[in-house]
Amino acid sequence: MRITAIKVVCTQGVNIHLYEDVKNIISELRSRHTGYTDFPMELKRQVYSIICKQLASKDNTYTQTQLLEYLGLPKDVFKEKYWNMYSPDMKLRQQVYHNLHIPLNYAEVECNEIYRGMLHYIISQADQRTDTFFDMFGKMGLVPLFCANGYSNRIVLLARRNYHQLVQFQNALKKPVKVYKHIKAFTKTIEVMGIEKQKEVLISKINQWLALFSVYQDWSATGYDEYTLAARYFMCNCLRTEYWLDSKLEKTYSYKDGKLVVDDISSYLDDTKMSRSRIKQLCGLSKEDFCKFADMYVKKIHLHLIEADYLNIESISTSIVKQGLDFQFDRQFLYIDMPKYIREYKRFEFSGAHMMDILKVLKTYRGNWIMTWKTYVENQNENSPYYRLSSKEADYENDVTLEVIYREMLNMHNVKPLYVYVYRDKDRNRPQSIAFITDIDCSEADDRAFMDKYDVGFRDGGHIRKMTMPEFIDKFIRNSHWKMF
């Protein structure tokens, strides 16, 4: 529907006179046969600003297309053909965040609601226009699921075992009620009998399921239906022991005659590591929240088997296009949860040398990116499982040292400024070890506003801090127990 007049809601200084002024300038430029691509950058920014503020208004009734049409601009003026910049509509969709409080516990970063909120906060302020988001070392995909609103393509790159299991899990979630029925039946037994009385049975069941998923990639070979297995897969990823804990970093498992061999099956999950709070969270999971999660998981993310080299971005792009997603890999947003210890080194056949290769790619990459960084690995004690970047068990005799990696990060900062965002509180019983390194210069986060938007609570003086890369190295690395320089 074409609009010939516009009622602009006055918000943050936007009014009808500003709209008319911009419209007249555009009309004058077009009368001189000035192409849309040749418009002054200041005018482009002004168009972006007034439309963004109009769309964000509570009383707005117009679409972006209608507003552009009123100004005398093509509906696709923000796309590559013309201005190649973020559209107001896409930017506003990126800023939306819904925290469903799903009690998953399979990963240190993306299962932490504060860290997820920080990632969304950074991603929503990206400045390089793209419609595609890559989770480069994918686990289950919660970051693209919750933190990448506004991106048309949200792609999770997965190793073979993860890929086959998550495809089956995603297919089962197309009928979420059937999956939830099995979850509720299991948690109802726990609630009726009580956690303490059922703990031994619960531990035994979870361990059996973990062993089952370790052995079988093809769920149809187990004899169970896909909805039962999807429910068990979900519950395992809620209750399993955190694999990043000290006791788990160097534990190895082997296969014999196609079956998983573990010295002590109870080491998967024992009563000293059984979190009652997580059990209660699982028991309290509502049907409504689970179905919302399932609907998003089925519709919002694309799972991709990464058989190409993780470091060869062109081969990744070619592989994805062959699977049916048609896009030009140029400035796609890269989320890189960098492997940084023995379990993940083996999982991705990774090393410090590979890490250097990734940094070299990022040094000249034209799009935005975020990299998670785990500072707890930085330990000089040769007897520690955190020694250098991996355990001695990994046998990387010529692996790159952290000193070399940090020096490369400083070199990258000199090419394009890098920023580091950390969350810290006074409770030393909780990890204080995660940082997010990125080329995105975000505004300072207001802690109270952050907690309200992301529905999380900071404890013990918790706060979010922003630093430049040199400041991070000076304050957090030079002064730590690991002496780099």
C-alpha positions as CSV (number, residue, x, y, z in Angstrom):
1,M,0.0,0.0,0.0
2,R,1.5,3.3,-1.1
3,I,1.4,6.1,1.5
4,T,1.2,9.8,0.4
5,A,1.4,11.3,3.8
6,I,3.1,10.1,7.0
7,K,2.5,10.7,10.6
8,V,5.8,10.5,12.4
9,V,5.9,9.7,16.1
10,C,8.4,12.2,17.6
11,T,11.0,10.1,19.3
12,Q,14.5,11.2,20.1
13,G,14.2,14.3,18.0
14,V,12.6,12.7,14.8
15,N,9.7,14.7,13.4
16,I,7.8,15.3,10.2
17,H,10.0,18.2,9.3
18,L,13.1,16.1,9.3
19,Y,11.4,13.5,7.1
20,E,10.3,16.2,4.6
21,D,13.8,17.7,4.5
22,V,15.4,14.4,3.7
23,K,12.7,13.6,1.1
24,N,13.3,17.0,-0.6
25,I,17.1,16.4,-0.7
26,I,16.6,12.9,-2.3
27,S,14.2,14.4,-4.8
28,E,16.7,17.1,-5.7
29,L,19.5,14.6,-6.2
30,R,17.4,12.4,-8.3
31,S,16.3,15.3,-10.5
32,R,20.0,15.8,-11.3
33,H,20.2,12.1,-12.2
34,T,22.4,11.2,-9.2
35,G,22.5,7.5,-8.7
36,Y,21.4,6.0,-5.4
37,T,24.9,4.6,-4.9
38,D,26.4,8.1,-5.3
39,F,24.3,9.7,-2.5
40,P,26.5,11.3,0.2
41,M,27.3,9.0,3.2
42,E,25.8,11.6,5.6
43,L,22.5,11.4,3.8
44,K,22.6,7.6,3.9
45,R,23.2,7.7,7.6
46,Q,20.4,10.2,8.1
47,V,17.9,7.9,6.2
48,Y,19.0,5.0,8.3
49,S,18.6,7.0,11.5
50,I,15.1,8.4,11.0
51,I,13.7,5.0,9.7
52,C,15.3,3.1,12.6
53,K,13.8,5.5,15.2
54,Q,10.4,5.4,13.5
55,L,10.4,1.6,13.4
56,A,11.5,1.5,17.1
57,S,8.6,3.7,18.2
58,K,5.9,2.0,20.1
59,D,3.2,3.7,18.1
60,N,4.7,2.9,14.7
61,T,2.3,1.4,12.1
62,Y,4.6,1.6,9.0
63,T,7.0,-0.9,7.5
64,Q,10.5,-0.2,6.3
65,T,9.4,-0.6,2.7
66,Q,6.6,2.0,3.1
67,L,9.0,4.5,4.7
68,L,11.6,4.1,2.0
69,E,8.9,4.4,-0.7
70,Y,7.7,7.7,1.0
71,L,11.2,9.1,0.8
72,G,11.5,8.1,-2.8
73,L,13.9,5.3,-2.4
74,P,13.9,1.6,-3.6
75,K,12.8,-1.0,-1.1
76,D,16.2,-2.7,-1.4
77,V,18.3,0.4,-1.2
78,F,20.2,-1.0,1.9
79,K,21.3,-4.1,0.0
80,E,24.5,-4.9,-1.9
81,K,23.1,-3.4,-5.2
82,Y,23.0,0.1,-3.7
83,W,24.3,1.1,-0.3
84,N,25.4,-2.3,1.1
85,M,24.7,-1.4,4.7
86,Y,22.6,-2.7,7.6
87,S,18.9,-1.9,7.2
88,P,17.1,-0.5,10.2
89,D,14.7,-3.4,10.2
90,M,17.5,-6.0,10.3
91,K,19.4,-4.0,13.0
92,L,16.3,-3.8,15.2
93,R,15.7,-7.6,14.8
94,Q,19.3,-8.2,15.8
95,Q,18.7,-6.4,19.1
96,V,15.8,-8.7,20.1
97,Y,16.7,-11.3,22.7
98,H,14.6,-13.9,24.4
99,N,16.0,-15.9,27.4
100,L,14.0,-19.1,27.7
101,H,16.1,-20.4,30.7
102,I,16.5,-23.8,29.1
103,P,18.6,-25.8,31.6
104,L,21.2,-27.2,29.2
105,N,24.7,-27.7,30.6
106,Y,26.8,-29.2,27.9
107,A,29.2,-26.2,27.3
108,E,30.9,-23.7,29.5
109,V,30.1,-20.6,27.4
110,E,26.9,-21.0,25.5
111,C,25.0,-22.6,28.4
112,N,25.9,-19.7,30.7
113,E,23.1,-17.1,30.5
114,I,25.4,-14.2,31.4
115,Y,27.9,-15.1,28.7
116,R,25.1,-15.6,26.1
117,G,23.8,-12.2,27.0
118,M,27.3,-10.7,26.5
119,L,27.6,-12.4,23.1
120,H,24.2,-11.0,22.0
121,Y,25.1,-7.5,23.3
122,I,28.3,-7.6,21.2
123,I,26.7,-9.2,18.1
124,S,23.9,-6.7,18.0
125,Q,26.4,-3.8,17.6
126,A,28.2,-5.4,14.6
127,D,28.9,-2.8,11.9
128,Q,29.7,-5.0,8.8
129,R,26.6,-5.7,6.9
130,T,25.8,-9.4,6.4
131,D,22.8,-11.8,6.5
132,T,24.8,-14.9,7.6
133,F,26.2,-16.0,10.9
134,F,28.7,-18.8,11.3
135,D,29.2,-20.8,14.5
136,M,32.7,-22.0,13.5
137,F,33.3,-24.7,16.1
138,G,29.8,-25.7,16.8
139,K,28.6,-27.7,19.7
140,M,24.8,-27.6,19.9
141,G,24.1,-24.1,18.5
142,L,22.7,-22.0,21.3
143,V,24.7,-18.9,20.4
144,P,23.3,-18.6,16.8
145,L,19.9,-19.7,18.1
146,F,19.5,-17.1,20.8
147,C,22.1,-14.4,19.9
148,A,21.8,-14.0,16.1
149,N,18.4,-12.6,15.6
150,G,18.1,-10.8,12.3
151,Y,20.4,-13.0,10.3
152,S,18.7,-14.9,7.5
153,N,21.3,-17.8,7.6
154,R,22.5,-19.1,11.0
155,I,24.9,-21.9,10.3
156,V,26.4,-24.3,12.9
157,L,29.6,-26.0,11.6
158,L,29.8,-29.4,13.2
159,A,32.2,-32.3,13.4
160,R,30.9,-35.6,12.1
161,R,29.7,-37.2,15.4
162,N,27.9,-34.0,16.6
163,Y,26.4,-33.4,13.2
164,H,24.7,-36.8,12.8
165,Q,23.3,-36.8,16.4
166,L,22.1,-33.2,16.2
167,V,20.4,-33.7,12.8
168,Q,18.4,-36.6,14.4
169,F,17.7,-34.5,17.5
170,Q,16.5,-31.6,15.3
171,N,14.2,-33.9,13.3
172,A,12.6,-35.3,16.4
173,L,12.0,-31.7,17.7
174,K,9.6,-31.2,14.8
175,K,7.1,-32.9,17.2
176,P,8.1,-31.3,20.5
177,V,5.2,-32.6,22.5
178,K,6.2,-36.2,21.9
179,V,9.7,-35.4,23.1
180,Y,8.5,-33.5,26.1
181,K,6.2,-36.3,27.1
182,H,9.2,-38.5,27.7
183,I,11.1,-35.8,29.6
184,K,8.1,-35.2,31.9
185,A,7.6,-38.9,32.5
186,F,11.2,-39.2,33.7
187,T,11.2,-36.0,35.9
188,K,7.8,-36.8,37.4
189,T,9.3,-40.0,38.8
190,I,12.1,-38.0,40.4
191,E,9.6,-35.5,41.9
192,V,7.3,-38.2,43.3
193,M,10.1,-40.3,44.9
194,G,12.4,-37.4,45.8
195,I,15.9,-36.5,44.4
196,E,17.8,-38.2,47.2
197,K,15.9,-41.5,46.9
198,Q,16.1,-41.5,43.1
199,K,19.7,-40.2,42.8
200,E,21.3,-43.5,42.4
201,V,18.7,-44.6,39.7
202,L,19.1,-41.2,38.0
203,I,22.9,-41.4,37.9
204,S,22.7,-45.0,36.5
205,K,20.2,-44.0,33.8
206,I,22.2,-40.9,32.7
207,N,25.4,-42.9,32.5
208,Q,23.7,-45.6,30.4
209,W,22.4,-43.0,28.0
210,L,25.8,-41.2,27.8
211,A,27.4,-44.5,26.9
212,L,24.7,-45.2,24.3
213,F,25.2,-41.8,22.6
214,S,29.0,-42.3,22.7
215,V,28.7,-45.6,20.8
216,Y,25.9,-44.9,18.3
217,Q,25.8,-42.2,15.7
218,D,22.8,-43.7,14.0
219,W,19.9,-43.7,16.5
220,S,17.8,-46.1,14.4
221,A,20.3,-48.8,15.3
222,T,19.5,-48.5,19.1
223,G,16.0,-50.0,18.9
224,Y,14.4,-46.9,20.5
225,D,12.2,-44.4,18.7
226,E,13.5,-41.0,17.9
227,Y,11.4,-39.1,20.4
228,T,12.6,-41.2,23.3
229,L,16.2,-40.8,22.2
230,A,15.7,-37.0,21.7
231,A,14.4,-36.7,25.2
232,R,17.3,-38.6,26.6
233,Y,19.8,-36.7,24.6
234,F,18.3,-33.4,25.9
235,M,18.4,-34.6,29.5
236,C,22.0,-35.9,29.2
237,N,23.0,-32.4,28.0
238,C,21.2,-30.9,31.0
239,L,22.7,-33.2,33.7
240,R,26.0,-34.4,32.5
241,T,29.2,-33.5,34.3
242,E,30.9,-30.4,32.9
243,Y,33.5,-31.7,30.6
244,W,35.7,-28.6,31.1
245,L,36.3,-29.4,34.8
246,D,39.9,-30.4,35.9
247,S,39.0,-34.1,36.4
248,K,37.6,-34.4,32.9
249,L,40.2,-32.7,30.8
250,E,42.5,-35.7,30.4
251,K,40.0,-38.6,30.7
252,T,40.1,-40.7,27.5
253,Y,37.7,-43.3,26.2
254,S,38.3,-46.1,23.7
255,Y,36.3,-48.4,21.5
256,K,36.6,-52.1,21.4
257,D,34.5,-54.2,19.1
258,G,32.3,-51.2,18.4
259,K,31.6,-50.6,22.1
260,L,32.7,-47.8,24.4
261,V,35.3,-48.9,27.0
262,V,35.6,-46.9,30.2
263,D,37.6,-47.9,33.3
264,D,34.7,-46.9,35.5
265,I,31.3,-46.1,34.0
266,S,30.4,-44.1,37.1
267,S,33.1,-41.6,36.3
268,Y,30.6,-40.2,33.8
269,L,28.4,-38.9,36.6
270,D,28.7,-39.6,40.3
271,D,27.0,-38.3,43.4
272,T,29.8,-35.7,44.1
273,K,29.1,-34.1,40.7
274,M,25.3,-34.4,40.6
275,S,24.0,-30.9,40.8
276,R,20.6,-30.8,42.6
277,S,19.9,-27.3,41.3
278,R,20.2,-28.6,37.7
279,I,17.9,-31.5,38.5
280,K,15.4,-29.0,39.9
281,Q,15.7,-26.9,36.8
282,L,15.1,-29.8,34.6
283,C,12.0,-30.9,36.6
284,G,10.7,-27.3,36.4
285,L,11.0,-27.1,32.6
286,S,7.6,-26.2,31.3
287,K,6.0,-27.6,28.2
288,E,5.6,-24.1,26.8
289,D,9.3,-23.2,27.1
290,F,10.4,-26.5,25.7
291,C,8.1,-26.2,22.7
292,K,9.3,-22.6,22.1
293,F,12.9,-23.9,22.2
294,A,12.1,-26.8,19.8
295,D,10.3,-24.5,17.4
296,M,13.3,-22.2,17.3
297,Y,15.8,-25.0,17.0
298,V,14.0,-26.5,14.0
299,K,13.4,-23.2,12.1
300,K,16.2,-20.9,13.0
301,I,19.5,-22.8,12.6
302,H,21.1,-24.8,9.8
303,L,23.4,-27.7,10.8
304,H,26.3,-28.2,8.5
305,L,28.8,-31.1,8.4
306,I,32.2,-29.6,8.2
307,E,34.3,-32.1,6.2
308,A,36.3,-29.2,4.6
309,D,39.3,-27.8,6.5
310,Y,38.1,-25.6,9.4
311,L,40.7,-23.0,8.5
312,N,39.9,-22.9,4.7
313,I,37.0,-20.4,4.6
314,E,36.6,-20.7,0.8
315,S,36.2,-24.5,1.0
316,I,33.6,-24.1,3.8
317,S,31.6,-21.7,1.7
318,T,31.7,-24.0,-1.3
319,S,30.6,-27.0,0.8
320,I,27.6,-25.0,2.2
321,V,26.5,-23.8,-1.2
322,K,26.5,-27.4,-2.3
323,Q,24.1,-28.2,0.5
324,G,21.6,-25.7,-0.8
325,L,22.3,-22.4,0.9
326,D,23.0,-19.8,-1.8
327,F,25.2,-16.9,-0.5
328,Q,28.4,-15.1,-1.2
329,F,31.0,-15.7,1.6
330,D,32.5,-12.3,2.1
331,R,31.7,-10.5,5.4
332,Q,29.8,-13.2,7.2
333,F,29.8,-12.9,11.0
334,L,32.1,-15.4,12.6
335,Y,31.6,-16.8,16.1
336,I,34.7,-18.7,17.1
337,D,34.5,-20.7,20.3
338,M,38.2,-21.5,20.1
339,P,39.3,-25.1,21.1
340,K,41.8,-24.6,23.9
341,Y,42.5,-27.8,25.7
342,I,43.0,-31.5,25.3
343,R,39.4,-32.8,24.8
344,E,38.6,-30.2,22.2
345,Y,42.0,-30.4,20.5
346,K,41.3,-34.1,19.8
347,R,37.8,-33.4,18.8
348,F,38.8,-30.9,16.1
349,E,42.3,-32.2,15.4
350,F,43.5,-28.8,16.6
351,S,46.7,-27.2,18.0
352,G,48.3,-23.9,18.8
353,A,49.7,-23.8,15.3
354,H,46.1,-24.1,14.0
355,M,45.1,-21.2,16.3
356,M,47.8,-19.1,14.7
357,D,46.4,-19.9,11.3
358,I,43.0,-18.7,12.4
359,L,44.4,-15.5,13.8
360,K,46.2,-14.8,10.5
361,V,42.8,-15.3,8.7
362,L,41.1,-12.9,11.1
363,K,43.8,-10.3,10.7
364,T,42.7,-9.4,7.2
365,Y,39.0,-10.6,7.4
366,R,36.6,-7.9,6.3
367,G,33.6,-9.1,8.3
368,N,33.0,-8.9,12.1
369,W,34.0,-11.7,14.4
370,I,34.0,-12.8,18.1
371,M,36.4,-15.3,19.6
372,T,35.9,-16.8,23.0
373,W,39.1,-17.0,25.1
374,K,39.7,-19.2,28.1
375,T,42.5,-17.7,30.3
376,Y,42.5,-20.6,32.8
377,V,44.6,-22.7,30.4
378,E,47.5,-20.4,30.9
379,N,49.5,-22.4,33.5
380,Q,53.3,-22.7,33.6
381,N,53.2,-25.9,35.7
382,E,54.3,-28.8,33.6
383,N,52.3,-31.2,35.8
384,S,49.0,-29.3,35.2
385,P,46.5,-30.6,32.6
386,Y,46.4,-26.9,31.5
387,Y,50.1,-26.7,30.7
388,R,50.6,-24.5,27.6
389,L,47.6,-25.0,25.4
390,S,47.2,-28.7,25.9
391,S,48.1,-31.6,28.0
392,K,51.4,-33.5,27.5
393,E,49.2,-36.3,26.4
394,A,48.4,-34.4,23.2
395,D,52.1,-34.8,22.1
396,Y,52.3,-31.5,20.4
397,E,56.1,-31.2,20.9
398,N,56.5,-28.2,18.6
399,D,53.2,-26.5,19.5
400,V,53.0,-22.7,19.4
401,T,53.4,-21.0,22.8
402,L,50.9,-18.5,24.3
403,E,53.6,-15.8,24.2
404,V,53.6,-16.1,20.4
405,I,49.8,-16.1,20.2
406,Y,49.5,-13.0,22.4
407,R,52.1,-11.2,20.3
408,E,50.1,-12.0,17.2
409,M,47.0,-10.6,18.8
410,L,48.9,-7.3,19.5
411,N,49.9,-7.3,15.8
412,M,46.3,-7.7,14.8
413,H,45.3,-4.9,17.1
414,N,47.8,-2.6,15.3
415,V,46.0,-3.4,12.0
416,K,42.5,-3.0,13.3
417,P,41.6,-2.3,17.0
418,L,40.6,-5.3,19.0
419,Y,38.4,-5.2,22.1
420,V,38.0,-7.6,25.0
421,Y,34.9,-8.0,27.1
422,V,34.9,-9.8,30.4
423,Y,32.5,-10.5,33.3
424,R,34.0,-10.6,36.8
425,D,32.6,-10.9,40.3
426,K,34.0,-11.5,43.8
427,D,33.0,-15.1,44.1
428,R,36.2,-17.1,43.5
429,N,34.3,-20.4,43.7
430,R,33.0,-19.6,40.2
431,P,35.2,-19.5,37.1
432,Q,36.5,-16.0,36.3
433,S,38.2,-17.2,33.1
434,I,36.2,-16.4,30.0
435,A,36.9,-13.4,27.8
436,F,35.4,-12.4,24.4
437,I,37.8,-10.9,21.9
438,T,36.3,-9.1,19.0
439,D,36.8,-6.3,16.4
440,I,33.4,-4.7,17.4
441,D,33.7,-1.5,19.4
442,C,30.6,-1.7,21.6
443,S,29.2,1.0,23.9
444,E,29.9,0.5,27.6
445,A,27.4,-1.9,29.1
446,D,25.3,-0.6,32.0
447,D,25.2,-3.5,34.4
448,R,21.6,-2.8,35.7
449,A,20.2,-2.3,32.2
450,F,22.1,-5.5,31.1
451,M,20.5,-7.6,33.9
452,D,17.0,-6.3,33.1
453,K,17.3,-6.9,29.3
454,Y,18.8,-10.4,29.5
455,D,16.9,-11.5,32.6
456,V,20.1,-12.5,34.5
457,G,21.4,-11.6,37.9
458,F,25.0,-10.5,38.8
459,R,26.3,-11.7,42.2
460,D,28.9,-10.4,44.6
461,G,29.6,-7.2,42.8
462,G,29.6,-8.7,39.3
463,H,30.2,-6.3,36.4
464,I,31.0,-6.4,32.7
465,R,34.2,-4.7,31.7
466,K,35.5,-3.5,28.3
467,M,39.2,-3.2,27.4
468,T,41.4,-2.8,24.4
469,M,43.7,-5.8,23.6
470,P,46.8,-4.1,25.0
471,E,44.9,-3.3,28.2
472,F,43.8,-6.9,28.5
473,I,47.3,-8.3,28.2
474,D,48.7,-5.7,30.6
475,K,46.1,-6.1,33.3
476,F,45.0,-9.8,33.0
477,I,48.0,-11.5,31.5
478,R,51.2,-9.8,32.5
479,N,50.0,-9.6,36.1
480,S,48.8,-13.2,36.2
481,H,50.7,-16.3,37.5
482,W,51.7,-17.0,33.9
483,K,54.6,-14.5,33.0
484,M,54.6,-13.9,29.3
485,F,57.2,-11.2,28.9
